[in-house]
Amino acid sequence: MKRWTWVAIIALLWSAFLFGAGWITRSYVAAVTAPEPAPAAAADTNTIPLLDEVWAHVRAGFVGEVPSDTVRNYGAIRGALATLNDRWTVFVEPQPRSMERDHLRGEFGGIGVDIALNEEGKIVLTPNPDSPAEQAGVRAGDILVAIDGVTLPDKPDFAEIAPRVRGTAGTIVHLSVLRNGQVLDFTVIRTTIQIPSVEWRILTDTQHASAVGYIAIHQFTERTGDEVRQAIEELRQDGSQAYLIDLRDNGGGVLSAAVDVASHFLDGGVVLIERKRNQPDITFPVTTDGSTRAIDEPLAVLINSNTASASEIVAGAIQDRQRGKLIGDKSFGKGSVQSIYDLSDGSSAHITSAQWLTPNKRAIDGVGLTPDIEVTRAADEAGQGKDSQLDRALAELRNEARN
Amino acid sequence: MDASQPQPQPIQSGKGNTIRNVMLAMAGVFIAVLIFIVGLTVGAAAANGFRFTGSSAFPVVESATGTENSSTGSINVTLMNDIIRRLRSQWYGEIPSDDKLTDGALRGLVSSLGDPYTSYVEPKYAQMLEQDMTSKFEGIGATLRQTSGGAVQILRTFENSPASKGGVLPGDIIDAVDGTKVTGLSTVEVAALVRGTKGTTVTLTLRRAEKPKAFDLTLVRDQIVIPLVTTKTIGNGKIAYISLFDFSQEASTQLNTRLQTLLKQNPKGVILDLRDNPGGLLSQAVDVGDTFLKEGVFIIERDNKGNEKRDYTTDKGIAQDIPLVVLVNSGSASAAEIVAGAIQDYGRGKLIGETTYGKGSVQLPQMLSNGGQLRITIQRWYTPKNRGIHGTGITPDFMVTRTTADEQANRDPQLDAAVNYLLSGKAPAATPIPTVPATAAP
């Protein structure tokens, strides 16, 4: 299929990383603010003067390696945030923050190369078909030894590699690789690499001659709304008579993407309500873009215990608005909104800034959404290629189509 | 504080009587913290509920520029202030008080040192530690340690103590004391909460592996009376046995008095039992070492500026030649490890039992301007052959274990092996473990 280009493979290539980043995708984002200029030095007295006092003692007497300023400052910040007792209010260091930023945008400037650690702790490259990396001459199995002329240490830190290879599209990165005992240098121009967040296909049933448009959403990035629109357009062209949205194992993402996705399936009205501390509730209505909508066809949504946050916004709206049935397991139950604040050194703070409620003002935090039809997928089903939740959803949709 | 007299923790009997009173929850402080104290990390925040956690994808890394290595005097004000300002304007919940934020930031700062023994004690707990010295000898009779996850765990309970009679078991995790959640607190702080006057009650909320839910135990505090030195003769009267509870002020005097009496019976050998001895005063360790060792270097102490200090034994000991076995186990810590390590280094006697705890460092308590306390590791200890104890412990010459089943059945294979070795010269059944060679100075 055409949409499964090498771009899609990039998604797989990053999948290990992104799954690792599950906690980020679960906490979705209400607002991303730009770094503010540092406040004037004169006015900037230490909010916590005891930090300096303690550090003076440490420097005077501590036996052992004293950590760098960065490690120390981050430690103090983490300690302060820990007093909030909120697992979603966290400090994110610059490198993971830059990866997270790419991830939430759904695209980044890169060269289309898979990176992996081999048994000796070296970085092994595998370029994707037609990617800038392949076009520049990188071959599968090349060992990365330097980036932009900076030689990697014997045992490189894996997490550091991707952020250094990535950069703004159109800029250049120099890679040195080891191949058959020879060092080869490549100059690669970065391009925009998309991270698809949605997969779709028609599920046809020859017995009943019905076509269901299946849309699996893996996370909510800034591009997810557009991808879902494209999915509906193509599936409709292919004769889809009903839609099945799969939100299983979708940990969430960007709040506005959840609103966009829900808006494709709802005929106006409310998607969610945001409640901040000591402020009037804010209603998020369906976005009026709606040229491509699927508001009449039968609809069902698959959820499970890893369906969280932005996913629960979509599922909750569809359930409250009685637009379709939720099928599967009870969802995770994350009803808080985090704002991401970028800080002066590239790190960021995720701060829980609001709770959200379903259109019927249900608070789902710690509770989750109860499916209309509870179906559990047994642990061994995946191995046998079975999916009882999907089967049940298809049966429901056919039933509805017939009535 | 005189550097020659590092005091692992401020615990003193203060009394010269033969029976010694100790608040054993405080003794737990000796043994104190095992492995890590971690602040809230990205990984920890991620761990819940997902099949894949963020910890491997987001290791702790330095800033993108990654060039900082040196440490300057003051803290980066901009970042901290920025975050606190945004918390005040945006956070959904109730903002903690400035004092609480300060406590958290200090804990985080201290944990960035990566040293499990360096800790911050909040003002209210520091106050409790300061007041009423007598209550240090009254409590529940248990020792504490910090788990790798940062929880406070019961390490040991003492016979006939309120803890053991009340059903507290080693391994229990303390969730709360009298309803106060102790998550994130250090052992010193938890000990301060548990401690109290004889006759008063304390309610512990505990978690235990086999129990699905946390449960409460209410205990009546009591005076904890533990003999400092215990002696007996065994092996048909041929072996003198002497055990030392800890290295407090009276340790050496009492040990020498009692040993003198034992030696009059002309035993074939002496067993010095340092199992579960959590340590104490370095001066007492030197004096106890002096009893058994000839003249020589006993311990090397190093501080953060590379200064080295040595303490020496003399030729005055009353048991310099008699065959000697030292019993050690994983509860032998600090001063106990120094004594055992020196005896092993000089080949003065064999060590039988299990690898020791591995705490070869000294913490100096410092009062802070907010009334809190900072306990910084200011010295590390090395054996005469320059072996570091920190983190590794001392490996016995003969590894012999004593299981819980042995304890319940009143069997003591370690003691049996020691007696057998002294009487017959035969090594215990277990494979002898070669002595670790001396290492270079760090």
Interface residues (C-beta under 8 A of the other chain):
Chain A: A16 F17 F19 G20 A21 G22 W23 I24 R26 E36 A38 P39 D44 T45 N46 T47 I48 L50 L51 D52 E53 V54 W55 A56 H57 V58 R59 G61 F62 V63 G64 E65 V66 P67 S68 D69 T70 V71 R72 N73 Y74 G75 A76 I77 R78 G79 A80 L81 A82 T83 L84 D86 R87 W88 T89 V90 F91 V92 E93 P94 Q95 P96 S98 D157 A159 E160 P163 G251 K276 R277 S305 N306 F332 S336 S339 Y341 L343 S344 D345 G346 S347 A349 I351 T352 S353 A354 Q355
Chain B: G39 L40 T41 V42 A45 A46 N48 G49 F50 R51 F52 T53 G54 S56 A57 F58 P59 V60 V61 E62 S63 A64 G66 E68 N69 S70 S71 T72 G73 S74 I75 N76 V77 T78 L79 M80 N81 D82 I83 I84 R86 L87 Q90 W91 Y92 G93 P96 D98 K100 L101 T102 D103 G104 A105 L106 R107 G108 L109 V110 S111 S112 L113 G114 D115 T118 Y120 G184 R302 D303 N304 S361 L364 Q366 L368 S369 N370 G372 L374 I376 T377 I378 Q379 R380
